[in-house]
Amino acid sequence: MRIVVIEQPKPIVTPSQVPGGHAADDALVTTMIKAAQAEIDGPTGWLGRSLGEQTLELASECWPSSLPSRPIIEIESITVDDIEVEGVGIEFDGCLIIPDNAPRPARKFRCRYRAGYNGKPDNAPSTGEVPPNAVAAVILMTQELLAQTKANGGLRTFAIDGGFSEAYNSPEMVAKARTVAVDRLLAPLRVYAL
């Protein structure tokens, strides 16, 4: 079984949602958001689910019982042995319903579908909003990536004799706290393969 990303996931966080002194369309922040989201989203992410709306294609040697990287928005097409299959349905939990006219046994099965959260209740079919803990995790991960771009990884203390001094958090401690927070935020969303 092989799954390919046909259309990359839409970002689930915008630069304006990431705290800090940057423009709402900051290119570096946008890049960091994409990198953070890519670590957890879709078929290559460790979360085991799709967050941003994306188009995927599954290729298999047989008809699968379900599609990976849920939630599934809709099936765009199914081909079995290079024949387009009509009338394919999908149940609410992502299970495929095999239509009566589907060729069996399949030697080549291919399914193109849209997955992720599309967030529009009036958009049929709708998978709802991205879980807030996933949004928070991507924001924290983005902040961590941005902190790594600062010179020297961030100062711990800076002082001028007879003048002023300024103290900063330890970059290592901040990174560890963010990692723990991200893990806790995403734990309830992780999909484990059977």
C-alpha positions in Angstrom: 0.0 0.0 0.0 1.3 3.4 -1.0 -0.1 6.9 -0.3 0.9 10.0 -2.2 0.1 13.6 -1.4 -1.4 15.1 -4.5 -2.3 18.5 -3.1 -0.3 19.8 -0.1 -2.1 20.5 3.2 -3.5 23.9 3.7 -1.9 25.6 6.7 -3.9 25.4 10.0 -2.1 28.4 11.5 -1.4 31.8 10.0 1.6 34.0 10.9 -0.7 36.5 12.7 -1.6 33.7 15.2 2.1 33.2 16.2 3.0 35.7 18.9 6.0 37.9 18.2 7.0 41.1 16.5 6.6 40.0 12.9 4.3 41.0 10.0 1.1 39.1 9.4 2.5 37.8 6.1 6.1 37.1 7.3 7.8 34.6 4.9 10.0 33.1 7.6 7.1 32.5 10.0 5.1 31.0 7.1 7.9 28.6 6.3 8.3 27.6 10.0 4.5 27.0 10.2 4.7 24.7 7.2 7.7 22.8 8.7 6.0 22.4 12.1 2.7 21.2 10.5 4.5 18.8 8.2 6.0 17.0 11.1 2.6 15.9 12.4 0.1 16.2 9.5 -1.0 13.8 6.8 0.4 10.4 5.7 4.0 11.4 6.5 3.3 13.0 9.9 3.6 11.1 13.1 0.1 12.0 14.3 -1.6 9.6 11.8 -4.3 12.0 10.7 -4.8 14.9 8.3 -5.2 18.3 9.8 -5.0 20.8 6.9 -7.3 20.0 4.0 -5.3 18.0 1.4 -5.7 15.7 -1.5 -4.3 12.2 -1.2 -4.1 9.1 -3.4 -3.9 5.6 -2.1 -2.6 2.8 -4.3 -3.0 -0.8 -3.2 -3.0 -4.4 -4.5 -6.5 -4.9 -3.0 -9.6 -3.1 -1.9 -8.8 -1.6 1.6 -11.3 -1.6 4.4 -10.6 2.0 5.3 -8.6 5.0 4.1 -5.6 6.3 6.1 -5.1 9.9 7.3 -8.6 10.7 8.4 -10.9 12.6 8.6 -12.1 12.0 5.1 -13.9 14.9 3.4 -14.8 13.1 0.2 -13.7 10.5 -2.3 -12.9 12.1 -5.6 -12.3 8.9 -7.6 -11.7 5.2 -7.3 -10.3 2.9 -10.0 -10.0 -0.8 -9.8 -7.8 -2.6 -12.4 -7.8 0.7 -14.3 -11.6 0.8 -14.5 -13.4 3.8 -12.9 -15.8 2.6 -10.2 -19.1 4.5 -10.0 -21.4 4.8 -6.9 -18.7 4.5 -4.2 -19.9 5.6 -0.8 -18.2 6.4 2.4 -19.4 6.0 5.9 -18.9 8.6 8.6 -15.9 6.8 10.1 -13.9 6.6 6.8 -14.8 3.0 5.9 -15.2 2.2 2.2 -18.5 0.6 1.1 -17.8 -1.7 -1.8 -20.4 -1.1 -4.5 -22.0 -4.1 -6.2 -20.5 -3.2 -9.6 -16.9 -3.1 -8.3 -14.6 -5.5 -10.1 -13.2 -8.2 -7.8 -10.6 -9.4 -7.0 -8.6 -6.2 -7.6 -5.1 -6.3 -8.9 -4.7 -2.6 -8.8 -6.7 -0.3 -6.5 -6.4 3.5 -6.6 -8.4 6.0 -4.6 -8.0 9.7 -4.7 -9.7 11.6 -1.8 -9.7 14.8 0.1 -8.8 14.6 3.8 -8.4 17.0 6.8 -10.6 19.5 8.5 -12.4 21.9 6.2 -14.0 23.9 9.0 -17.1 25.0 7.2 -20.3 23.6 8.7 -22.3 24.8 5.6 -19.8 23.1 3.3 -21.1 19.6 2.5 -19.5 17.4 3.4 -17.9 19.0 6.5 -15.4 17.6 8.8 -15.5 20.6 11.2 -12.8 22.8 12.6 -9.2 21.8 13.2 -8.9 20.6 16.9 -7.7 23.6 19.0 -5.0 21.5 20.6 -3.5 20.8 17.1 -3.5 24.5 16.4 -1.9 25.3 19.7 0.8 22.6 19.1 1.7 24.0 15.7 2.0 27.5 17.2 4.3 26.2 19.9 6.4 24.2 17.4 6.6 27.3 15.2 7.8 29.4 18.2 10.5 26.8 18.9 11.7 26.8 15.3 11.8 30.6 15.3 13.8 30.6 18.6 16.4 28.5 16.9 17.0 31.2 14.3 18.0 33.8 16.8 21.8 34.5 17.1 23.6 32.3 19.7 20.3 30.5 20.5 19.3 33.4 22.8 21.3 35.0 25.6 21.0 33.9 29.2 22.2 37.2 30.7 23.6 40.4 29.4 25.0 43.0 31.7 26.8 46.4 31.5 28.9 47.4 34.5 27.2 50.2 36.4 24.4 50.1 33.9 21.7 47.6 33.3 21.4 43.9 33.0 18.8 41.8 31.2 18.1 38.1 31.8 16.6 35.6 29.4 15.2 32.1 29.9 17.5 29.2 29.2 16.8 28.2 25.5 17.2 24.5 26.5 14.6 24.8 29.3 12.2 26.7 27.0 12.6 24.1 24.3 12.0 21.2 26.7 8.9 22.9 28.1 7.5 23.4 24.6 8.2 19.8 23.6 6.4 18.5 26.6 3.5 20.9 25.9 3.3 19.8 22.3 3.3 16.1 23.2 0.5 16.6 25.7 -1.6 18.6 23.3 -1.3 16.1 20.5 -1.6 12.8 22.5 -5.4 12.7 22.4 -5.4 13.2 18.6 -2.8 10.5 17.6 -4.1 7.6 15.5 -2.3 4.3 16.2 -2.2 1.7 13.5 -3.7 -1.7 14.3 
